[in-house]
Amino acid sequence: MNNTIGIYVHIPFCRNKCPYCDFNSIAVNSAPDDIYIDAALKELSGHIKERPSLLNKALDTIYIGGGTPSLVEPHNIKRLIGGIRQVFSGAAPDEITIEINPGTATWDRLAVFKDAGINRLSIGIQSFNEKMLKTLGRIHSAEDSVRCYEYARKAGFNNIGIDLIFGAPEQSIKELEDDMETAACLRPEHISTYNLTIENGTSFFTLQKSCELALPSEEEQTLMYEIAIHILKDRGYNHYEISNFSLAGFESQHNNRYWLGMDYLGLGAGAHSYISSPDRYIRGQALDRASKGQTTDWGTRWWNEKNPYAYMQLIKDTDHAIAGKETLKRQEALEEGIFLGLRRLTGIDTSWFSTRFNISLKDLCASKISALKAAGLLYEDANSIRLTHKGLLLSNEVFAELI
């Protein structure tokens, strides 16, 4: 696990800012493709100069997210992927993903993405309902979404994911059911369905504060989630993470890196990185230096300047654009291992946890686990601890209790 790395590239440019979006993105008429991709590749070179040991890691995944990465001209995406692969010599990554907005997709563009080595698409459909799309401020129509999906198949993609939102303003149960049925009928390899959350700083947050946002009740949103689970599982999708479903063999490998606490390098404005401490493992066993009064360094996390223009200037001047950095302590790593591990429906592999942290999860949280089991929120067997269906619906409460 410690000998691989994933690369995330953040493209912050969009045609317009959706009213619910709190991701690092800005609306532009034309994205500065050439300069931005140059900056991302220069940033990668700077990281390698500072940490040459990264070259000892096998490149496992590349994920290009945003923003709207499909706004970038395909030749620049091809140059980006080629530049990353040139740095990490060796076999091609198993998974190279790009996020697509259906309003920016053409068959020609998708075909060049495929030729560039991209083998997985994540299409931000959000809804197949025209009213919902307008409410969510999307630039595409339901027809655009279906057309984009068809273009992707025509271009040769056999690993396609689509994103859907539920709990949107004035969304009905029937509209949610229709979205899930339509998605399942298209038969993408992966479906992500996210409960809309109102984040501070968004247009929806302002509307909510002034009581101008008619959201479904908490009970209705819980019912929507249960309905989504039922429909997708009934259509043959494996519910493998709180918000994610896939056909057999098509789980998101890149996202699994995050859930398993694996190394990743983030390039671009606002991107985050995590590199584990090089001496964290000895002969496959996790160090427990904290108990010996030694360093508790578990790894380093850092994040970039958010403003894309300031980011590009910083890279031009200094080779890096780090806005903040922190050392991850063992206790923080433990808490993240629990929180992220329980997001997966298979739960936390107790042997993995013991090897990683040199402590048994059952010993660490014995009383809390017992109480949560008694409340019907956790299930425990010889090999794992995982959320029950009830625990899935109350996952935030479970996480808060355990960490």
QUIUR-V935150 format. One record per pair of residues at least 12 apart in sequence whose ideal C-beta (glycine too) atoms are under 10 Angstrom apart, sorted by the first residue. I is the first residue (numbers start at 1). J is the second residue. D is the distance in whole Angstrom. If there is no record, write none. Layout:
# QUIUR-V935150
[[I/J/D] [I/J/D]]
This chain:
# QUIUR-V935150
[[1/60/10] [1/257/9] [1/260/7] [1/261/9] [1/262/6] [1/263/9] [1/276/9] [1/281/9] [1/284/10] [1/352/9] [1/355/10] [1/356/9] [2/57/8] [2/262/8] [2/263/7] [2/276/6] [2/277/10] [2/278/9] [2/280/7] [2/281/6] [2/284/9] [3/56/7] [3/57/6] [3/58/6] [3/60/9] [3/263/9] [4/57/6] [4/58/5] [4/59/8] [4/60/4] [4/61/9] [4/93/10] [4/94/10] [4/257/8] [4/262/7] [4/263/7] [4/264/10] [5/54/7] [5/55/10] [5/56/9] [5/57/4] [5/58/7] [5/59/6] [5/60/6] [5/61/9] [5/88/8] [5/93/10] [5/257/9] [5/262/8] [5/263/5] [5/264/7] [5/265/6] [5/273/10] [5/275/8] [6/57/10] [6/59/8] [6/60/5] [6/61/4] [6/62/7] [6/63/7] [6/93/8] [6/95/9] [6/253/8] [6/254/5] [6/255/9] [6/256/9] [6/257/5] [6/258/8] [6/262/7] [6/263/7] [6/264/4] [6/265/7] [6/266/9] [6/274/10] [7/40/10] [7/44/8] [7/59/7] [7/60/9] [7/61/7] [7/62/5] [7/63/7] [7/64/9] [7/80/10] [7/81/10] [7/84/6] [7/85/10] [7/87/9] [7/88/8] [7/93/8] [7/96/9] [7/254/9] [7/264/7] [7/265/5] [7/266/8] [7/267/7] [7/271/10] [7/273/10] [8/61/9] [8/62/8] [8/63/5] [8/64/8] [8/65/7] [8/97/10] [8/254/7] [8/257/9] [8/258/9] [8/264/6] [8/265/7] [8/266/5] [8/267/7] [8/268/8] [8/271/6] [8/272/8] [8/273/8] [9/36/10] [9/37/9] [9/40/6] [9/41/10] [9/43/10] [9/44/9] [9/62/7] [9/63/7] [9/64/5] [9/65/7] [9/66/9] [9/69/8] [9/72/10] [9/77/9] [9/80/7] [9/81/9] [9/84/8] [9/98/9] [9/265/9] [9/266/8] [9/267/5] [9/268/5] [9/271/7] [10/23/9] [10/24/7] [10/25/9] [10/40/9] [10/63/10] [10/64/8] [10/65/6] [10/66/7] [10/67/7] [10/69/9] [10/266/7] [10/267/7] [10/268/4] [10/269/6] [10/270/6] [10/271/4] [10/272/9] [10/304/8] [10/306/10] [10/308/9] [10/311/9] [11/25/9] [11/31/8] [11/33/9] [11/36/7] [11/37/9] [11/40/9] [11/64/6] [11/65/7] [11/66/4] [11/67/4] [11/68/7] [11/69/4] [11/70/9] [11/71/7] [11/72/6] [11/76/10] [11/77/9] [11/80/9] [11/98/9] [11/99/8] [11/267/10] [11/268/7] [11/269/9] [11/271/10] [11/308/9] [12/24/5] [12/25/5] [12/26/6] [12/28/9] [12/31/9] [12/36/9] [12/65/10] [12/66/6] [12/67/4] [12/68/9] [12/69/10] [12/268/7] [12/269/5] [12/270/7] [12/271/9] [12/306/8] [12/307/9] [12/308/5] [12/309/10] [12/311/8] [13/25/7] [13/26/7] [13/27/8] [13/28/5] [13/29/10] [13/30/9] [13/31/4] [13/32/8] [13/33/9] [13/36/8] [13/66/7] [13/67/5] [13/68/6] [13/69/9] [13/71/5] [13/72/8] [13/269/9] [13/308/7] [14/26/7] [14/27/5] [14/28/7] [14/31/9] [14/66/7] [14/67/6] [14/68/5] [14/71/7] [14/101/8] [14/104/10] [14/139/9] [15/27/6] [15/28/8] [15/29/8] [15/31/10] [15/68/7] [15/71/7] [15/101/8] [15/103/7] [15/104/7] [15/138/10] [15/139/5] [15/140/10] [16/28/10] [16/68/10] [16/103/10] [16/137/7] [16/138/9] [16/139/6] [17/137/8] [17/202/9] [17/203/8] [18/124/9] [18/126/9] [18/136/6] [18/137/4] [18/138/7] [18/139/9] [18/202/8] [18/203/8] [18/204/9] [19/135/8] [19/136/7] [19/137/5] [19/169/9] [19/198/10] [19/202/6] [19/203/4] [19/204/5] [19/205/9] [19/206/9] [19/207/8] [19/213/9] [20/126/9] [20/135/9] [20/136/6] [20/137/8] [20/165/8] [20/168/8] [20/169/9] [20/196/6] [20/197/8] [20/198/7] [20/199/7] [20/202/6] [20/203/8] [20/204/5] [20/205/9] [20/213/10] [21/67/9] [21/136/9] [21/137/8] [21/199/8] [21/201/10] [21/202/6] [21/203/9] [21/204/9] [22/197/9] [22/198/9] [22/199/4] [22/200/7] [22/201/6] [22/202/5] [22/204/9] [22/205/8] [23/65/8] [23/66/7] [23/67/7] [23/199/9] [23/202/10] [23/270/8] [24/66/9] [24/67/7] [24/268/9] [24/269/6] [24/270/3] [24/271/8] [24/303/10] [24/304/9] [24/305/10] [24/306/5] [24/307/9] [24/308/8] [24/311/10] [25/66/6] [25/67/4] [25/68/8] [25/269/9] [25/270/9] [25/306/10] [25/308/9] [26/67/8] [26/269/9] [26/306/9] [26/307/8] [26/308/7] [26/309/9] [27/68/10] [28/67/10] [28/68/10] [28/71/8] [28/308/9] [30/71/9] [31/66/10] [31/67/9] [31/68/8] [31/69/10] [31/71/5] [31/72/6] [31/73/8] [31/76/9] [31/308/9] [32/72/10] [32/308/8] [32/309/8] [32/312/7] [33/71/8] [33/72/5] [33/73/5] [33/74/10] [33/75/9] [33/76/4] [33/77/9] [33/79/9] [33/80/10] [34/72/10] [34/73/8] [34/75/10] [34/76/6] [34/79/9] [35/76/10] [35/308/10] [35/309/9] [35/312/6] [35/313/10] [35/315/10] [35/316/9] [36/72/8] [36/76/8] [36/80/9] [36/268/8] [36/269/8] [36/308/7] [36/309/9] [36/311/8] [36/312/6] [36/315/9] [37/72/7] [37/73/9] [37/75/10] [37/76/5] [37/77/8] [37/78/10] [37/79/6] [37/80/5] [37/83/8] [37/267/10] [37/268/9] [38/76/9] [38/79/9] [38/80/10] [38/83/9] [38/312/8] [38/315/8] [38/316/9] [39/267/9] [39/268/8] [39/269/9] [39/308/9] [39/311/7] [39/312/5] [39/313/9] [39/314/9] [39/315/4] [39/316/7] [39/319/10] [39/321/8] [40/64/10] [40/76/10] [40/79/10] [40/80/6] [40/83/8] [40/84/9] [40/266/10] [40/267/4] [40/268/5] [40/269/9] [40/271/9] [40/311/9] [40/312/9] [40/315/8] [41/79/8] [41/80/7] [41/82/9] [41/83/4] [41/84/8] [41/86/9] [41/87/8] [41/267/8] [41/315/9] [42/83/10] [42/267/10] [42/312/10] [42/315/5] [42/316/8] [42/319/6] [42/320/9] [43/265/9] [43/266/9] [43/267/5] [43/268/8] [43/271/9] [43/304/8] [43/311/9] [43/312/10] [43/314/9] [43/315/5] [43/319/7] [43/320/6] [43/321/7] [43/322/10] [44/80/10] [44/83/7] [44/84/7] [44/86/10] [44/87/6] [44/88/9] [44/265/7] [44/267/6] [44/319/10] [45/83/9] [45/87/7] [45/315/10] [45/319/7] [46/315/8] [46/318/8] [46/319/3] [46/320/5] [46/321/9] [46/322/10] [47/87/9] [47/265/6] [47/266/10] [47/267/8] [47/273/8] [47/275/9] [47/302/10] [47/319/9] [47/320/8] [47/322/10] [48/87/6] [48/88/9] [48/265/9] [49/319/7] [49/320/10] [50/319/9] [50/320/8] [51/265/9] [51/275/7] [51/278/9] [51/300/9] [53/275/9] [53/278/7] [54/87/9] [54/88/8] [54/263/8] [54/265/7] [54/275/7] [55/87/8] [55/88/7] [55/89/8] [55/90/10] [56/278/10] [57/88/8] [57/90/10] [57/263/7] [57/265/9] [57/275/9] [58/88/7] [58/90/6] [58/91/7] [58/93/9] [58/94/10] [59/84/7] [59/85/7] [59/87/8] [59/88/4] [59/89/9] [59/90/7] [59/91/8] [59/92/8] [59/93/5] [59/94/9] [59/96/10] [59/265/10] [60/88/10] [60/91/10] [60/93/6] [60/94/6] [60/95/8] [60/253/7] [60/254/8] [60/256/10] [60/257/7] [60/262/8] [60/263/9] [60/264/9] [61/93/5] [61/94/7] [61/95/5] [61/96/7] [61/97/7] [61/120/9] [61/252/9] [61/253/5] [61/254/4] [61/255/9] [61/256/9] [61/257/7] [61/262/10] [61/264/8] [62/80/9] [62/81/7] [62/84/6] [62/85/8] [62/88/10] [62/92/10] [62/93/5] [62/94/10] [62/95/8] [62/96/5] [62/97/7] [62/98/9] [62/117/8] [62/118/8] [62/119/10] [62/120/10] [62/254/8] [62/267/10] [63/93/10] [63/95/8] [63/96/8] [63/97/5] [63/98/8] [63/99/8] [63/120/9] [63/122/8] [63/252/9] [63/253/9] [63/254/4] [63/255/8] [63/257/9] [63/258/10] [63/264/9] [63/266/10] [64/77/7] [64/80/7] [64/81/8] [64/84/10] [64/96/8] [64/97/7] [64/98/4] [64/99/7] [64/100/10] [64/113/9] [64/118/8] [64/122/9] [64/267/10] [64/268/9] [65/97/8] [65/98/8] [65/99/5] [65/122/8] [65/254/9] [65/266/10] [65/268/9] [65/271/9] [66/98/9] [66/99/6] [66/100/10] [66/101/9] [66/124/9] [66/268/9] [67/99/8] [67/101/9] [67/268/9] [67/269/9] [67/270/9] [67/308/9] [68/99/7] [68/100/8] [68/101/5] [68/103/9] [68/104/6] [68/124/8] [68/139/9] [69/97/10] [69/98/5] [69/99/5] [69/100/8] [69/101/9] [69/104/9] [69/113/9] [69/122/9] [69/268/10] [70/98/7] [70/99/7] [70/100/5] [70/101/6] [70/102/9] [70/103/9] [70/104/4] [70/105/6] [70/106/10] [70/109/7] [70/110/9] [70/113/8] [70/121/9] [70/123/9] [70/124/9] [70/148/9] [71/101/8] [71/103/10] [71/104/6] [72/98/9] [72/104/9] [72/109/10] [72/113/10] [73/109/9] [73/112/9] [74/98/10] [74/106/10] [74/108/8] [74/109/5] [74/110/8] [74/111/8] [74/112/4] [74/113/6] [74/114/10] [74/115/8] [74/116/7] [74/118/10] [75/112/7] [75/116/9] [76/116/10] [77/98/7] [77/109/9] [77/112/8] [77/113/6] [77/116/6] [77/117/9] [77/118/7] [78/112/7] [78/113/8] [78/115/7] [78/116/4] [78/117/8] [78/118/9] [79/116/8] [80/98/10] [80/116/8] [80/267/9] [80/268/10] [81/93/9] [81/96/6] [81/98/9] [81/113/9] [81/116/5] [81/117/5] [81/118/7] [82/116/7] [82/117/8] [84/96/9] [84/117/10] [84/265/10] [84/267/8] [85/117/7] [88/265/10] [92/117/7] [92/119/9] [93/117/8] [93/119/9] [93/253/9] [93/254/9] [94/119/8] [94/120/10] [94/253/6] [94/254/10] [95/118/10] [95/119/7] [95/120/6] [95/159/8] [95/250/10] [95/251/10] [95/252/8] [95/253/4] [95/254/6] [95/255/10] [95/256/10] [95/257/10] [96/113/9] [96/116/8] [96/117/6] [96/118/5] [96/119/5] [96/120/7] [96/159/10] [96/254/9] [97/118/7] [97/119/8] [97/120/4] [97/121/7] [97/122/6] [97/159/8] [97/161/8] [97/190/10] [97/252/8] [97/253/9] [97/254/6] [97/255/9] [98/110/9] [98/113/6] [98/116/9] [98/118/5] [98/119/10] [98/120/8] [98/121/6] [98/122/7] [98/123/10] [99/121/8] [99/122/5] [99/123/8] [99/124/6] [99/161/9] [99/163/8] [100/113/8] [100/118/10] [100/121/5] [100/122/7] [100/123/5] [100/124/7] [100/125/9] [100/148/7] [100/149/10] [100/151/10] [100/152/8] [100/157/10] [100/160/9] [100/161/10] [100/162/10] [100/163/10] [101/123/8] [101/124/5] [101/125/9] [101/126/10] [101/138/8] [101/139/7] [101/140/6] [101/144/9] [101/145/10] [101/148/8] [102/123/6] [102/124/7] [102/125/6] [102/126/9] [102/133/10] [102/138/8] [102/139/9] [102/140/4] [102/141/8] [102/142/9] [102/143/9] [102/144/4] [102/145/4] [102/146/8] [102/147/7] [102/148/4] [102/149/8] [102/151/9] [102/152/10] [102/162/9] [103/124/9] [103/133/10] [103/138/7] [103/139/4] [103/140/3] [103/141/8] [103/144/6] [103/145/9] [103/148/8] [104/124/10] [104/139/8] [104/140/8] [104/144/9] [104/148/9] [105/121/9] [105/123/8] [105/140/9] [105/144/8] [105/145/9] [105/147/8] [105/148/4] [105/149/9] [105/151/6] [105/152/8] [105/155/10] [106/147/9] [106/148/9] [106/151/7] [106/155/10] [107/147/9] [107/148/9] [107/150/9] [107/151/4] [107/152/9] [107/154/6] [107/155/6] [108/151/9] [108/155/9] [109/151/8] [109/155/9] [110/148/8] [110/151/5] [110/152/6] [110/153/10] [110/154/8] [110/155/4] [110/156/9] [110/157/7] [111/151/9] [111/152/10] [111/154/8] [111/155/5] [111/156/8] [111/157/10] [112/155/9] [113/152/9] [113/155/8] [113/157/9] [114/152/9] [114/155/5] [114/156/5] [114/157/6] [115/155/9] [115/156/9] [118/155/10] [118/157/8] [118/159/10] [119/156/9] [119/157/7] [119/158/8] [119/159/6] [120/157/7] [120/158/9] [120/159/4] [120/160/7] [120/161/7] [120/189/8] [120/190/8] [120/250/9] [120/252/8] [120/253/9] [120/254/9] [121/148/9] [121/149/9] [121/151/10] [121/152/5] [121/155/9] [121/157/5] [121/159/7] [121/160/5] [121/161/7] [121/162/9] [121/188/9] [121/189/10] [121/190/9] [122/159/10] [122/160/8] [122/161/5] [122/162/8] [122/163/7] [122/188/10] [122/190/8] [122/192/8] [122/252/8] [122/254/10] [122/255/10] [123/140/10] [123/145/7] [123/148/6] [123/149/7] [123/152/7] [123/157/10] [123/160/7] [123/161/7] [123/162/5] [123/163/7] [123/186/10] [123/188/8] [123/190/10] [124/138/8] [124/140/9] [124/145/9] [124/148/10] [124/161/10] [124/162/8] [124/163/5] [124/164/9] [124/165/9] [124/192/10] [125/138/9] [125/140/8] [125/142/8] [125/144/9] [125/145/4] [125/146/9] [125/148/8] [125/149/8] [125/161/10] [125/162/5] [125/163/6] [125/164/6] [125/165/9] [125/179/9] [125/182/9] [125/183/8] [125/186/9] [125/188/9] [125/191/10] [126/138/6] [126/140/9] [126/145/9] [126/162/9] [126/163/6] [126/164/6] [126/165/5] [126/166/10] [126/168/8] [126/179/9] [126/193/10] [126/194/9] [126/196/9] [127/142/8] [127/145/9] [127/163/10] [127/164/7] [127/165/6] [127/166/9] [127/168/7] [127/171/8] [127/175/8] [127/176/9] [127/178/9] [127/179/6] [127/182/9] [127/183/10] [128/141/10] [128/142/5] [128/143/9] [128/145/6] [128/146/8] [128/162/10] [128/164/8] [128/175/9] [128/178/7] [128/179/5] [128/180/10] [128/181/9] [128/182/5] [128/183/7] [128/186/9] [129/142/7] [129/168/9] [129/171/8] [129/172/9] [129/174/10] [129/175/5] [129/176/9] [129/178/7] [129/179/6] [129/182/9] [130/142/6] [130/143/9] [131/168/9] [131/169/10] [131/170/8] [131/171/9] [131/172/10] [131/175/8] [132/164/10] [132/165/8] [132/166/10] [132/168/5] [132/169/9] [132/170/8] [132/171/6] [132/172/10] [132/175/7] [132/176/9] [132/178/10] [132/179/8] [133/145/9] [133/168/10] [135/168/6] [135/169/5] [135/170/7] [135/171/8] [135/204/10] [135/213/10] [135/214/10] [136/165/7] [136/168/6] [136/169/8] [136/171/10] [136/196/8] [136/204/9] [137/203/8] [137/204/9] [138/165/10] [142/179/10] [142/182/8] [145/162/8] [145/182/9] [145/183/10] [145/186/9] [146/182/9] [146/186/7] [148/160/10] [148/162/9] [149/162/7] [149/183/10] [149/186/6] [149/187/10] [149/188/7] [150/186/9] [152/188/9] [153/186/9] [153/187/10] [153/188/10] [157/188/10] [157/189/9] [158/189/7] [158/250/9] [159/188/9] [159/189/5] [159/190/7] [159/246/10] [159/247/10] [159/249/9] [159/250/6] [159/252/10] [160/186/9] [160/187/9] [160/188/5] [160/189/6] [160/190/7] [160/191/10] [160/250/9] [161/188/6] [161/189/7] [161/190/3] [161/191/7] [161/192/6] [161/244/9] [161/245/10] [161/246/8] [161/250/8] [161/252/7] [162/182/10] [162/183/6] [162/186/7] [162/188/5] [162/189/9] [162/190/7] [162/191/6] [162/192/7] [162/193/9] [163/183/10] [163/190/9] [163/191/8] [163/192/5] [163/193/8] [163/194/7] [163/243/9] [163/244/10] [164/176/9] [164/179/6] [164/180/7] [164/182/9] [164/183/6] [164/191/7] [164/192/7] [164/193/5] [164/194/7] [164/228/8] [164/232/10] [164/243/10] [165/179/9] [165/192/10] [165/193/8] [165/194/6] [165/195/8] [165/196/5] [165/197/10] [166/179/7] [166/180/8] [166/193/6] [166/194/7] [166/195/6] [166/196/7] [166/216/8] [166/220/10] [166/221/7] [166/223/10] [166/224/5] [166/225/7] [166/227/9] [166/228/6] [167/193/10] [167/194/9] [167/195/5] [167/196/4] [167/197/8] [167/198/10] [167/215/7] [167/216/6] [167/217/10] [167/218/9] [167/220/8] [167/221/4] [167/222/9] [167/224/6] [167/225/8] [168/195/10] [168/196/5] [168/204/10] [168/215/8] [168/216/8] [168/221/10] [168/224/10] [169/196/8] [169/198/10] [169/204/8] [169/207/8] [169/208/9] [169/212/9] [169/213/5] [169/214/5] [169/215/6] [169/216/8] [170/213/9] [170/214/5] [170/215/8] [170/216/8] [171/196/9] [171/214/10] [171/215/9] [171/216/6] [171/220/9] [171/221/9] [171/224/8] [172/216/8] [172/220/9] [172/224/9] [173/216/8] [173/220/7] [173/223/7] [173/224/6] [173/227/7] [175/224/9] [176/193/9] [176/216/9] [176/220/9] [176/221/9] [176/223/9] [176/224/5] [176/225/9] [176/227/6] [176/228/7] [176/231/9] [177/224/9] [177/227/6] [177/228/9] [177/230/10] [177/231/7] [179/193/8] [179/224/10] [179/228/8] [179/231/9] [180/193/7] [180/224/9] [180/227/7] [180/228/5] [180/229/9] [180/230/9] [180/231/4] [180/232/6] [180/234/10] [180/235/8] [180/237/10] [180/245/10] [181/231/6] [181/232/10] [181/235/8] [183/228/9] [183/231/9] [183/232/8] [183/235/9] [183/237/9] [183/245/9] [184/231/6] [184/232/6] [184/234/8] [184/235/4] [184/236/8] [184/237/7] [184/245/9] [185/235/8] [187/235/8] [187/236/9] [187/237/10] [187/247/8] [188/237/9] [188/245/10] [188/246/9] [188/247/8] [188/250/9] [189/237/9] [189/245/10] [189/246/6] [189/247/5] [189/248/9] [189/249/8] [189/250/4] [189/251/10] [190/237/9] [190/240/10] [190/244/7] [190/245/7] [190/246/5] [190/247/7] [190/250/5] [190/251/8] [190/252/6] [190/255/10] [191/228/9] [191/232/6] [191/235/9] [191/237/6] [191/239/10] [191/243/10] [191/244/8] [191/245/5] [191/246/8] [191/247/9] [192/241/9] [192/243/6] [192/244/5] [192/245/8] [192/246/9] [192/252/8] [192/255/9] [193/224/9] [193/225/8] [193/228/5] [193/229/9] [193/231/10] [193/232/8] [193/239/10] [193/242/10] [193/243/6] [193/244/8] [193/245/7] [194/225/10] [194/242/9] [194/243/5] [194/244/9] [195/216/10] [195/221/6] [195/222/9] [195/224/8] [195/225/6] [195/228/9] [195/242/9] [195/243/8] [196/215/8] [196/216/9] [196/221/8] [198/213/7] [198/215/8] [222/393/6] [222/394/9] [223/393/10] [225/242/9] [225/243/9] [225/392/9] [225/393/7] [226/389/9] [226/392/9] [226/393/7] [228/243/10] [228/245/9] [229/245/8] [229/389/9] [229/392/8] [229/393/10] [231/245/10] [232/245/5] [232/246/10] [233/245/8] [235/247/10] [236/248/8] [237/250/9] [238/250/9] [238/251/8] [238/345/8] [239/345/6] [239/392/9] [240/252/9] [240/256/9] [240/259/10] [240/343/10] [240/344/6] [240/345/5] [240/346/7] [241/255/7] [241/256/9] [241/259/7] [241/340/10] [241/343/5] [241/344/5] [241/345/6] [241/346/9] [242/342/9] [242/343/5] [242/344/8] [242/345/8] [242/387/8] [242/392/7] [242/395/6] [243/255/10] [243/343/8] [244/256/10] [244/259/10] [244/343/9] [244/344/9] [244/345/9] [245/345/10] [251/344/9] [255/343/10] [256/344/8] [257/274/9] [258/272/10] [258/274/9] [258/336/10] [258/340/7] [258/343/9] [259/336/10] [259/337/10] [259/339/10] [259/340/5] [259/341/7] [259/342/10] [259/343/6] [259/344/6] [260/337/9] [260/340/7] [260/341/8] [260/344/9] [260/349/10] [260/352/8] [260/356/9] [261/274/8] [261/276/8] [261/298/9] [261/299/9] [261/328/9] [261/333/7] [261/336/6] [261/337/6] [261/340/7] [261/341/8] [261/356/7] [262/274/8] [262/276/8] [263/275/5] [263/276/6] [263/299/8] [265/302/10] [266/301/10] [266/302/8] [266/303/7] [266/304/7] [267/304/8] [267/311/10] [267/315/10] [267/321/10] [268/304/7] [268/308/8] [268/311/7] [268/312/10] [268/315/10] [268/321/9] [269/304/6] [269/305/6] [269/306/6] [269/307/7] [269/308/4] [269/309/9] [269/310/8] [269/311/4] [269/312/8] [269/314/10] [269/315/10] [269/321/8] [269/323/10] [270/303/7] [270/304/6] [270/305/7] [270/306/4] [270/307/8] [270/308/8] [270/311/8] [270/321/9] [270/323/8] [271/302/9] [271/303/7] [271/304/5] [271/305/10] [271/306/9] [271/311/9] [271/321/9] [272/301/7] [272/302/7] [272/303/5] [272/304/8] [272/324/10] [273/300/8] [273/301/7] [273/302/5] [273/303/7] [273/304/8] [273/322/9] [273/325/9] [274/298/10] [274/299/6] [274/300/7] [274/301/5] [274/302/8] [274/328/7] [274/336/10] [275/299/6] [275/300/5] [275/301/8] [275/302/9] [275/328/10] [276/297/10] [276/298/7] [276/299/4] [276/300/8] [276/328/8] [276/333/9] [277/289/9] [277/295/8] [277/296/10] [277/297/5] [277/298/6] [277/299/5] [277/300/8] [277/327/9] [277/328/8] [277/330/10] [277/333/10] [278/297/10] [278/299/9] [279/295/9] [279/297/9] [280/297/8] [280/298/6] [280/299/7] [280/330/9] [280/333/9] [280/356/9] [281/355/9] [281/356/9] [284/355/7] [284/356/10] [285/354/9] [285/355/6] [285/356/9] [285/358/6] [286/298/9] [286/330/9] [286/333/9] [286/353/9] [286/354/8] [286/355/6] [286/356/5] [286/357/5] [286/358/5] [286/359/9] [287/330/9] [287/357/10] [287/358/7] [288/330/8] [288/357/7] [288/358/4] [288/359/7] [289/330/8] [289/358/10] [290/329/8] [290/330/5] [290/331/8] [290/334/10] [290/358/10] [291/330/9] [291/358/8] [291/359/9] [295/327/9] [295/329/10] [295/330/9] [296/327/8] [296/328/9] [296/329/5] [296/330/5] [296/331/8] [296/332/9] [296/333/9] [297/327/6] [297/328/8] [297/329/8] [297/330/8] [298/327/8] [298/328/4] [298/329/6] [298/330/5] [298/331/9] [298/332/7] [298/333/4] [298/334/9] [298/336/9] [298/357/9] [299/326/10] [299/327/8] [299/328/5] [299/329/9] [299/330/10] [299/332/10] [299/333/7] [300/325/7] [300/326/7] [300/327/6] [300/328/7] [301/324/9] [301/325/7] [301/326/5] [301/327/8] [301/328/6] [301/332/9] [302/320/9] [302/322/5] [302/323/8] [302/324/7] [302/325/4] [302/326/7] [303/321/10] [303/322/7] [303/323/6] [303/324/5] [303/325/8] [303/326/9] [304/320/8] [304/321/5] [304/322/6] [304/323/6] [304/324/9] [305/320/9] [305/321/4] [305/322/8] [305/323/5] [305/324/9] [306/321/9] [306/323/7] [307/321/9] [307/323/10] [308/321/10] [310/323/9] [311/323/9] [330/357/7] [330/358/9] [330/359/10] [331/403/10] [332/403/10] [333/356/8] [333/357/7] [334/353/9] [334/356/9] [334/357/6] [334/359/8] [334/361/9] [334/364/7] [334/365/10] [334/403/8] [335/399/9] [335/402/8] [335/403/4] [336/403/8] [337/352/9] [337/353/6] [337/356/7] [337/357/7] [337/361/9] [337/403/10] [338/353/8] [338/357/10] [338/361/7] [338/364/9] [338/365/8] [338/368/10] [338/385/9] [338/398/10] [338/399/8] [338/402/5] [338/403/6] [339/395/9] [339/398/9] [339/399/5] [339/400/10] [339/402/8] [339/403/6] [340/399/10] [341/353/7] [341/356/10] [341/361/9] [341/384/9] [341/385/8] [341/386/9] [342/378/8] [342/385/8] [342/386/7] [342/387/6] [342/391/8] [342/392/10] [342/395/7] [342/398/7] [342/399/7] [342/402/8] [342/403/10] [343/387/9] [343/392/10] [343/395/8] [343/399/9] [344/384/10] [344/386/8] [344/387/9] [345/386/7] [345/387/7] [345/392/8] [346/383/10] [346/384/6] [346/386/6] [347/378/8] [347/379/8] [347/380/9] [347/381/9] [347/383/9] [347/384/4] [347/385/5] [347/386/2] [347/387/7] [347/391/10] [348/361/6] [348/380/10] [348/383/10] [348/384/6] [348/385/5] [348/386/7] [349/361/10] [349/383/6] [349/384/6] [349/385/9] [349/386/10] [350/362/7] [350/380/9] [350/381/9] [350/382/8] [350/383/6] [350/384/6] [350/385/6] [351/382/10] [351/383/7] [351/384/9] [352/383/10] [352/384/9] [353/384/9] [353/385/9] [361/380/10] [361/384/10] [361/385/6] [361/402/9] [362/380/8] [362/385/8] [364/402/9] [365/378/10] [365/385/9] [365/401/9] [365/402/6] [365/403/9] [368/398/10] [368/401/6] [368/402/6] [368/403/9] [369/385/7] [369/401/10] [369/402/8] [371/401/8] [372/385/9] [372/387/9] [372/388/9] [372/391/7] [372/394/10] [372/397/9] [372/398/6] [372/401/6] [372/402/7] [373/385/9] [373/388/9] [373/391/10] [375/388/9] [375/390/8] [375/391/9] [375/394/9] [375/397/10] [375/398/9] [375/401/9] [376/388/6] [376/389/9] [376/390/5] [376/391/7] [376/394/10] [377/389/10] [377/390/6] [377/391/4] [377/392/9] [377/393/9] [377/394/6] [377/395/9] [377/397/8] [377/398/5] [377/401/8] [378/390/10] [378/391/6] [378/398/7] [378/401/10] [378/402/9] [379/391/8] [385/402/10] [387/399/10]]
